[in-house]
Amino acid sequence: MSRRTAVQAGAVGLLGLGTNHLNALRASTEEKVAANAPAKRCIYIFLSGGLSQHESFDLKPEAPDGIRSDFAPIATATPGLDVCEHLPELAKRSKLWSVVRSLTHSTNDHTAGHYYMLTGRTAPSVGFRNDRKPRPTDWPSIASIVGDAVPIRNNNLPPAIVLPDRIVHWSGGVIPGNYGGLMGRKHDPFFIEASPYGNPFWKGAFPEYTFPNTTKDPPKEPDARVFQAPSIQLAPGLTSDRSSGRNLLLDELDRQRGALERSASIEQYDHQRQSAISMLSAPEVRQAFDVTNADEAEQRRYGKNAFGWSLLMALRLAQAGVNLVQVNLGNNETWDNHGEIFWRLREKLFPPLDRALSAFLDDLNSTGLLDTTLVVMGSEFGRTPKLSKLSSAYVEAGRDHWGAVQSVFFAGGGIKGGQVVGASDKIGGYPIRDPQTPENMAATIYRQLGIPETAAWHDETGRPFHIYNGLPIMGLL
């Protein structure tokens, strides 16, 4: 046992966490996960608000006026696969990724749609009220299930992390589906809240890409558009060896608690306190978080904005050994473009997404990590075929909520690149070939990570529940 491991083990005991408690917090099913799994880690990119399939990966240039997008399709590096003209960098890299154009579910509601796509379950759990309030009776998130089922690869890090925010609605309600739910709060993913909560009328990859609602003033808070990487570090002169003393360590944790509460969920304080100790003593973890001080050229490749910094942090955390990182690109339902959809996507959302995701894929590919890193990108739903202009507050049309079909992006981790799975009808309204569900998407993640089809998660009373509730999307494999 290394000195650092001994220090950490001693610190856990001093903090009142026995070995049984620690083992419960770090429980894994290592013997159940296939050693030859195609993917060792997953990055789940979530575009809260609803990415329009018509403006991204499933354009319908022959559709009638009022349905057809203002954007033109462009050819990609894969013959027969077209994407939006405002995603040129992703188009160049199409051999690295594939798209499912036929994912469908039954709701047009933001909260229920988040819940379906974040848990991989479209049958609401008992007690689900669709009221922006997570409950212990909710289905566990995909992040929580993966965190429990896949062996931990770095004891200095939680098995599942969500960044750069927890998806809080502008009304103040917290979107359910991100948490441990029935598995218990000890299975919540670790939340890195590096991005300050956005004013509802400022959306996008701030500070570089922002836009106000035309009827409201921009936020006045000094840090409203500043991406703040969490400061999780030891005080100057305090090494992990010196931190073995009980009083010294507790004093340091008390000093750090304010920063930690701003940076991560401390609702289950004993669990998070144990995680914080490990992180405080790991230089590679601090480096993973410190993205705003990364090399200037690297920051420019990703974009010096919330999208770029978030994906750069996700890359570093994946390299450091986190099994699942959920990256919420755009807080407060950024992609919910009921009006001004063409201007907002063209000027504010597609540029940072195209740049950051392309740089992310390049780095995964050049380091050899793409082969063992599954990347999934989706939303809570797609957008309506028909364009609509809701009010005079918008200078151009938008699209409304549409659960019937959306496009979902997949790359790496054993996924074949350059594939199109499924199809929507001629107006992009409904699947007409190979329909898929959130259950199938989740099953694809689980399969690629080596979780067997017979695996189960358990609630706090020990009752087993099947992890798989659908079949993997075989057209991707």
LUMZANU-112225 format. One line per 10 residues: number of its first residue (from 1); their letters; for each residue x, z, y of C-alpha. Coordinates in nm, 4 decimals. Layout:
NUM> a> X/Z/Y; ...
//
This chain:
1> msrrtavqag> 0.0000/0.0000/0.0000; 0.1410/-0.0989/0.3385; 0.1871/0.1578/0.6122; -0.0798/-0.0126/0.8206; -0.3281/-0.0055/0.5317; -0.2525/0.3621/0.4766; -0.3059/0.4320/0.8463; -0.6375/0.2509/0.8432; -0.7520/0.4227/0.5252; -0.6592/0.7588/0.6728
11> avgllglgtn> -0.8351/0.6749/0.9955; -1.1535/0.5895/0.8105; -1.1489/0.9259/0.6383; -1.0859/1.1035/0.9656; -1.3855/0.9293/1.1180; -1.6093/1.0640/0.8448; -1.6440/0.7467/0.6403; -1.5809/0.8202/0.2752; -1.4512/0.5598/0.0328; -1.7979/0.5115/-0.1146
21> hlnalraste> -1.9378/0.4377/0.2308; -1.6523/0.2021/0.3074; -1.6994/0.0202/-0.0227; -2.0687/-0.0225/0.0557; -1.9861/-0.1677/0.3951; -1.7289/-0.4036/0.2451; -1.9192/-0.4795/-0.0762; -1.8776/-0.8321/-0.2072; -1.9651/-1.0279/-0.5177; -1.6218/-1.1742/-0.5726
31> ekvaanapak> -1.6666/-1.2108/-0.9455; -1.9826/-1.4156/-0.8887; -1.8455/-1.6755/-0.6485; -1.6852/-1.9889/-0.7924; -1.3092/-1.9858/-0.7434; -1.3084/-2.3631/-0.7033; -1.5813/-2.3738/-0.4381; -1.5470/-2.6781/-0.2100; -1.5737/-2.4614/0.1026; -1.4002/-2.1328/0.1762
41> rciyiflsgg> -1.5744/-2.0820/0.5099; -1.8683/-2.2137/0.7131; -1.9171/-2.2768/1.0846; -2.2878/-2.2903/1.1712; -2.3380/-2.4390/1.5185; -2.6815/-2.3611/1.6578; -2.8255/-2.5514/1.9557; -3.0949/-2.3130/2.0767; -3.3901/-2.4877/2.2392; -3.4205/-2.7975/2.0221
51> lsqhesfdlk> -3.1871/-3.0980/2.0185; -3.3783/-3.4237/2.0597; -3.3274/-3.6542/1.7640; -3.4318/-3.9492/1.9826; -3.1409/-3.8933/2.2202; -2.8709/-3.7941/1.9695; -2.8487/-3.9065/1.6063; -3.1739/-4.0978/1.5436; -3.2427/-4.3330/1.8349; -3.5343/-4.5732/1.8085
61> peapdgirsd> -3.4450/-4.8673/2.0360; -3.7377/-5.0772/1.9083; -3.9985/-4.8090/1.9825; -4.2533/-4.8657/2.2606; -4.2035/-4.7584/2.6187; -4.2911/-4.3889/2.6546; -4.1263/-4.3136/2.3212; -3.8011/-4.5071/2.3384; -3.5060/-4.3204/2.4869; -3.3333/-4.4294/2.8061
71> fapiatatpg> -3.0101/-4.3974/2.6085; -2.8702/-4.6872/2.4105; -2.7383/-4.6561/2.0550; -2.3708/-4.7349/1.9980; -2.1928/-4.8253/1.6783; -1.9753/-4.5642/1.5135; -1.6691/-4.6030/1.2947; -1.9125/-4.6185/1.0013; -2.0916/-4.9529/0.9592; -2.4668/-4.9137/0.9976
81> ldvcehlpel> -2.4505/-4.5678/1.1583; -2.5425/-4.5620/1.5286; -2.5524/-4.2659/1.7650; -2.6216/-4.2035/2.1314; -2.3977/-4.3787/2.3847; -2.3191/-4.0387/2.5385; -2.1527/-3.9136/2.2194; -1.8631/-4.1626/2.2146; -1.5988/-3.9264/2.0753; -1.8157/-3.8211/1.7829
91> akrsklwsvv> -1.8883/-4.1896/1.7201; -1.5155/-4.2521/1.6756; -1.4983/-3.9736/1.4162; -1.8086/-4.0635/1.2134; -1.6102/-4.0886/0.8899; -1.5604/-3.7112/0.9162; -1.9300/-3.6202/0.9390; -2.2773/-3.7087/0.8096; -2.6300/-3.6636/0.9385; -2.9606/-3.5680/0.7776
101> rslthstndh> -3.2372/-3.7385/0.9747; -3.5302/-3.5906/0.7838; -3.5223/-3.2110/0.8087; -3.8774/-3.0866/0.8570; -4.0786/-2.7667/0.8886; -4.4227/-2.6634/1.0096; -4.3753/-2.4897/1.3457; -4.3374/-2.6019/1.7062; -4.2768/-2.2453/1.8203; -3.9318/-2.1422/1.9439
111> taghyymltg> -3.9246/-1.7977/1.7842; -4.0567/-1.9066/1.4458; -3.8318/-2.2136/1.4520; -3.5237/-1.9998/1.5170; -3.6329/-1.7690/1.2375; -3.6747/-2.0553/0.9893; -3.3432/-2.2203/1.0701; -3.1355/-1.9015/1.0973; -3.2691/-1.7440/0.7765; -3.3260/-2.0620/0.5744
121> rtapsvgfrn> -3.6794/-1.9424/0.4959; -4.0006/-2.1060/0.6183; -4.2358/-1.8539/0.4555; -4.2406/-1.5633/0.7043; -4.1610/-1.2246/0.5613; -4.4203/-0.9501/0.5522; -4.4422/-0.7992/0.8974; -4.3064/-1.0990/1.0873; -4.5009/-1.1161/1.4140; -4.3329/-1.3993/1.5996
131> drkprptdwp> -4.2867/-1.1770/1.9044; -3.9130/-1.1905/1.9832; -3.8439/-0.8584/1.8181; -3.6182/-0.8324/1.5111; -3.7522/-0.5975/1.2443; -3.6071/-0.4367/0.9309; -3.8702/-0.6267/0.7287; -3.7329/-0.9680/0.8355; -3.5593/-1.2021/0.5965; -3.1811/-1.1671/0.6289
141> siasivgdav> -2.9954/-1.4338/0.8193; -2.7845/-1.6974/0.6470; -2.4867/-1.5243/0.8106; -2.5803/-1.1903/0.6531; -2.6302/-1.3422/0.3081; -2.2976/-1.5252/0.3184; -2.1263/-1.2139/0.4523; -2.2539/-1.0186/0.1539; -2.2084/-1.2804/-0.1194; -1.8691/-1.4341/-0.0410
151> pirnnnlppa> -1.5528/-1.2262/-0.0952; -1.3927/-1.0918/0.2203; -1.0693/-1.2747/0.2968; -0.9407/-1.0626/0.5857; -1.0009/-0.6881/0.5922; -0.9289/-0.6818/0.9646; -1.2366/-0.8922/1.0321; -1.6072/-0.8764/0.9504; -1.7193/-1.1375/0.6947; -1.9710/-1.2933/0.9365
161> ivlpdrivhw> -1.9502/-1.3241/1.3162; -2.1950/-1.4628/1.5737; -2.0679/-1.5791/1.9142; -2.0765/-1.6057/2.2136; -2.4163/-1.4332/2.2447; -2.7030/-1.3062/2.0299; -2.9718/-1.5482/2.1577; -3.1764/-1.3441/2.4012; -3.4807/-1.5141/2.5510; -3.5102/-1.5301/2.9300
171> sggvipgnyg> -3.8045/-1.2878/2.9041; -3.5688/-1.0271/2.7579; -3.6975/-1.0587/2.4021; -3.4383/-1.0812/2.1242; -3.4789/-1.3751/1.8866; -3.5204/-1.2564/1.5236; -3.3469/-1.4219/1.2315; -2.9882/-1.3355/1.3282; -2.9770/-0.9991/1.1512; -2.9558/-0.8225/0.8167
181> glmgrkhdpf> -3.3309/-0.7494/0.8048; -3.4338/-0.6319/0.4599; -3.0692/-0.6089/0.3518; -3.0175/-0.3287/0.6019; -2.8403/-0.3070/0.9349; -2.5023/-0.2626/0.7723; -2.5339/-0.6314/0.6829; -2.5882/-0.7486/1.0400; -2.3229/-0.9997/1.1389; -2.0744/-0.8863/1.4009
191> fieaspygnp> -2.1781/-1.0104/1.7463; -1.9118/-1.1155/1.9931; -2.0910/-1.1298/2.3248; -1.8261/-1.3168/2.5209; -2.0714/-1.5161/2.7290; -2.2718/-1.3251/2.9897; -2.6447/-1.3598/2.9536; -2.7602/-1.6632/3.1494; -3.0206/-1.6698/3.4208; -3.3166/-1.8661/3.2807
201> fwkgafpeyt> -3.2710/-2.1383/3.5385; -2.9033/-2.1929/3.4672; -2.8407/-2.3581/3.1370; -2.5574/-2.5473/2.9819; -2.1877/-2.5026/2.9216; -2.1174/-2.2936/3.2302; -1.9120/-2.2762/3.4470; -1.8188/-2.6431/3.4262; -2.1686/-2.7710/3.3468; -2.4597/-2.5953/3.5157
211> fpnttkdppk> -2.7912/-2.6889/3.6710; -3.0643/-2.4917/3.8442; -3.4344/-2.5407/3.8119; -3.5403/-2.7153/4.1285; -3.7770/-2.4334/4.2240; -3.5338/-2.1438/4.1853; -3.2111/-2.0242/4.3382; -2.8931/-1.9888/4.1290; -2.7970/-1.6396/4.0111; -2.6107/-1.4183/4.2549
221> epdarvfqap> -2.4234/-1.2019/4.0033; -2.0436/-1.2435/4.0378; -1.9872/-1.3045/3.6660; -2.3027/-1.5031/3.5923; -2.1080/-1.8169/3.5009; -1.7796/-1.6741/3.3743; -1.7005/-1.6885/3.0043; -1.5460/-1.3529/2.9160; -1.3539/-1.3294/2.5922; -1.3839/-0.9729/2.4552
231> siqlapglts> -1.1017/-0.7365/2.5315; -1.0387/-0.5659/2.1988; -0.6866/-0.4312/2.2074; -0.4786/-0.1161/2.1938; -0.3727/0.0498/2.5149; -0.0135/-0.0216/2.6280; 0.2291/0.1779/2.4167; -0.0255/0.2700/2.1499; 0.0767/0.1196/1.8149; -0.1109/0.1391/1.4869
241> drssgrnlll> 0.1507/0.3895/1.3634; 0.0863/0.6178/1.6593; -0.2885/0.5819/1.6186; -0.2877/0.7677/1.2880; -0.3506/1.0985/1.4639; -0.7197/1.1834/1.4656; -0.7486/1.2894/1.8284; -0.5358/1.0034/1.9596; -0.7370/0.7441/1.7686; -1.0720/0.8867/1.8720
251> deldrqrgal> -0.9608/0.9088/2.2335; -0.8588/0.5439/2.2209; -1.1889/0.4402/2.0630; -1.3777/0.6317/2.3292; -1.1726/0.4503/2.5933; -1.2512/0.1174/2.4289; -1.6152/0.1895/2.3592; -1.7400/0.0479/2.6886; -1.5615/-0.2834/2.6267; -1.6716/-0.2920/2.2650
261> ersasieqyd> -2.0343/-0.2317/2.3589; -2.0164/-0.5264/2.5936; -1.8430/-0.7398/2.3302; -2.0117/-0.6510/2.0029; -2.3152/-0.4832/1.8535; -2.2621/-0.1054/1.8259; -2.6125/-0.0296/1.7034; -2.4759/0.0889/1.3679; -2.1919/0.2823/1.5231; -2.0192/0.4106/1.2092
271> hqrqsaisml> -2.0032/0.0597/1.0582; -1.8828/-0.1058/1.3761; -1.6398/0.1744/1.4496; -1.4666/0.1099/1.1174; -1.4519/-0.2624/1.1982; -1.3209/-0.1871/1.5454; -1.0311/0.0154/1.4058; -0.9176/-0.2771/1.1941; -0.9498/-0.5203/1.4799; -0.7662/-0.2943/1.7213
281> sapevrqafd> -0.4613/-0.2986/1.4956; -0.4486/-0.6725/1.4177; -0.2532/-0.8960/1.6603; -0.3828/-1.2158/1.4975; -0.7385/-1.1030/1.5704; -0.6668/-1.0383/1.9365; -0.5091/-1.3842/1.9568; -0.8220/-1.5380/1.8038; -1.0378/-1.3880/2.0774; -0.8059/-1.4647/2.3671
291> vtnadeaeqr> -0.9206/-1.8247/2.4144; -0.9410/-1.8254/2.7939; -0.5642/-1.7712/2.7986; -0.4903/-2.0435/2.5437; -0.2520/-2.3251/2.6229; -0.3875/-2.5254/2.9172; -0.3730/-2.8570/2.7302; -0.5633/-2.7065/2.4372; -0.8308/-2.5718/2.6692; -0.8680/-2.9115/2.8348
301> rygknafgws> -0.9105/-3.0817/2.4957; -1.1959/-2.8482/2.4086; -1.3311/-2.8162/2.7621; -1.2876/-2.5146/2.9856; -1.6458/-2.4052/2.9410; -1.8590/-2.1983/2.7076; -1.8903/-2.4774/2.4506; -1.5168/-2.5404/2.4343; -1.4098/-2.1771/2.4340; -1.6706/-2.0882/2.1702
311> llmalrlaqa> -1.5582/-2.3576/1.9262; -1.1924/-2.2769/1.9872; -1.2669/-1.9128/1.9085; -1.4576/-2.0195/1.5968; -1.1582/-2.2247/1.4819; -0.9220/-1.9313/1.5248; -1.1580/-1.6908/1.3477; -1.1955/-1.9350/1.0582; -0.8172/-1.9618/1.0368; -0.7937/-1.5820/1.0432
321> gvnlvqvnlg> -1.0287/-1.5481/0.7451; -1.3896/-1.5057/0.8620; -1.6285/-1.6478/0.6006; -1.9065/-1.7559/0.8356; -1.9017/-1.8018/1.2113; -2.2287/-1.8860/1.3849; -2.1667/-2.0504/1.7215; -2.4617/-2.0593/1.9611; -2.3839/-2.3483/2.1953; -2.6027/-2.2823/2.4946
331> nnetwdnhge> -2.7867/-1.9574/2.5502; -3.1451/-1.9063/2.6606; -3.2828/-2.2163/2.4870; -3.0481/-2.4508/2.6718; -3.1618/-2.7570/2.4747; -3.5317/-2.7037/2.5559; -3.5632/-3.0034/2.7856; -3.9321/-3.0440/2.8670; -3.8324/-3.2322/3.1800; -3.5327/-3.4230/3.3139
341> ifwrlreklf> -3.4154/-3.4716/2.9580; -3.2036/-3.7790/3.0222; -3.0229/-3.6360/3.3234; -2.9655/-3.2980/3.1618; -2.8299/-3.4398/2.8387; -2.6238/-3.7116/3.0065; -2.4711/-3.4958/3.2809; -2.4756/-3.1393/3.1510; -2.5027/-3.1059/2.7743; -2.3669/-3.4050/2.5855
351> ppldralsaf> -2.0297/-3.4211/2.7682; -1.9193/-3.0671/2.6696; -2.0696/-3.0972/2.3204; -1.9018/-3.4316/2.2504; -1.5652/-3.3113/2.3777; -1.5635/-2.9677/2.2138; -1.7014/-3.0709/1.8741; -1.4626/-3.3681/1.8535; -1.1605/-3.1500/1.9346; -1.2830/-2.8968/1.6787
361> lddlnstgll> -1.3110/-3.1621/1.4061; -0.9695/-3.3031/1.4985; -0.8022/-2.9642/1.4647; -0.9748/-2.8854/1.1367; -0.8762/-3.2263/1.0037; -0.5146/-3.2201/1.1219; -0.4527/-2.8749/0.9745; -0.6155/-2.9611/0.6419; -0.8884/-2.7019/0.6962; -1.1716/-2.9532/0.7171
371> dttlvvmgse> -1.1636/-3.0019/0.3394; -1.2467/-2.6347/0.2904; -1.4530/-2.5669/0.6050; -1.8218/-2.6567/0.6035; -1.9577/-2.7402/0.9508; -2.3353/-2.7477/1.0060; -2.5093/-2.8135/1.3395; -2.8833/-2.7905/1.3970; -3.1608/-2.6518/1.6172; -3.4863/-2.4673/1.5669
381> fgrtpklskl> -3.6701/-2.8030/1.5779; -3.6548/-3.1565/1.7185; -3.8485/-3.3075/2.0093; -4.1754/-3.4980/2.0347; -4.1799/-3.8750/1.9983; -4.3825/-3.9075/2.3160; -4.2175/-3.8425/2.6503; -4.4061/-3.6088/2.8809; -4.3861/-3.5037/3.2438; -4.5193/-3.1513/3.2660
391> ssayveagrd> -4.5139/-3.0769/3.6373; -4.3777/-3.1769/3.9747; -4.0895/-2.9344/3.9168; -3.9219/-3.2099/3.7127; -3.8120/-3.5403/3.8576; -3.8193/-3.7189/3.5227; -3.9828/-3.6898/3.1838; -3.8858/-3.4716/2.8920; -3.9921/-3.4059/2.5363; -4.1805/-3.1110/2.3898
401> hwgavqsvff> -4.1275/-2.9024/2.0741; -4.1484/-3.0841/1.7402; -4.0886/-2.9164/1.4047; -4.1943/-3.2190/1.1992; -3.8481/-3.3767/1.2059; -3.4991/-3.3152/1.3380; -3.1473/-3.4424/1.2756; -2.8898/-3.1997/1.1315; -2.5137/-3.2624/1.1395; -2.2803/-3.1817/0.8467
411> agggikggqv> -1.9042/-3.2125/0.8058; -1.6223/-3.0884/0.5848; -1.6322/-2.8431/0.2967; -1.6967/-3.1071/0.0331; -1.9487/-3.3062/0.2415; -1.8998/-3.6840/0.2239; -1.8407/-3.8305/0.5685; -2.0172/-4.1339/0.7113; -2.3451/-4.0701/0.5278; -2.7046/-4.0853/0.6524
421> vgasdkiggy> -2.9507/-3.8844/0.4432; -3.3221/-3.9420/0.4852; -3.5049/-4.1311/0.7547; -3.7788/-4.0752/1.0103; -4.0593/-4.3196/1.0877; -4.0361/-4.5921/1.3520; -4.1163/-4.3522/1.6367; -3.9022/-4.0609/1.5103; -4.2043/-3.8425/1.4437; -4.2094/-3.7696/1.0689
431> pirdpqtpen> -3.9806/-3.8101/0.7673; -4.0476/-4.1227/0.5619; -3.7602/-4.0835/0.3161; -3.5934/-3.7856/0.1475; -3.7514/-3.5005/0.3498; -3.5464/-3.1822/0.3611; -3.6275/-2.8241/0.4613; -3.4423/-2.5249/0.6061; -3.4323/-2.3933/0.2483; -3.2434/-2.7044/0.1394
441> maatiyrqlg> -3.0027/-2.6724/0.4313; -2.9325/-2.3087/0.3419; -2.8917/-2.3967/-0.0269; -2.6336/-2.6579/0.0705; -2.4346/-2.3934/0.2563; -2.4553/-2.1511/-0.0353; -2.3591/-2.4127/-0.2938; -2.0585/-2.5360/-0.1011; -1.9367/-2.1783/-0.0592; -1.9518/-2.1316/-0.4364
451> ipetaawhde> -2.2471/-1.8934/-0.4504; -2.4136/-1.9455/-0.7918; -2.7774/-2.0471/-0.8174; -2.8582/-1.7233/-1.0007; -2.7168/-1.5004/-0.7258; -2.9289/-1.2415/-0.5485; -2.9179/-1.0214/-0.2448; -3.0687/-0.6707/-0.2524; -3.2774/-0.4830/-0.0028; -3.2049/-0.1232/0.0897
461> tgrpfhiyng> -3.4057/0.0049/-0.2070; -3.2076/-0.2133/-0.4488; -3.4759/-0.4765/-0.5105; -3.3223/-0.8188/-0.5857; -3.4181/-1.1383/-0.4033; -3.3055/-1.4891/-0.4940; -3.0481/-1.6283/-0.2516; -3.1558/-1.9858/-0.3277; -3.5046/-2.0895/-0.2191; -3.4437/-2.4633/-0.2242
471> lpimgll> -3.2134/-2.7286/-0.3663; -2.8896/-2.8453/-0.2062; -2.9054/-3.1785/-0.0235; -2.7426/-3.3899/-0.2899; -2.7107/-3.7005/-0.0736; -2.4406/-3.5200/0.1207; -2.2327/-3.4233/-0.1825
//
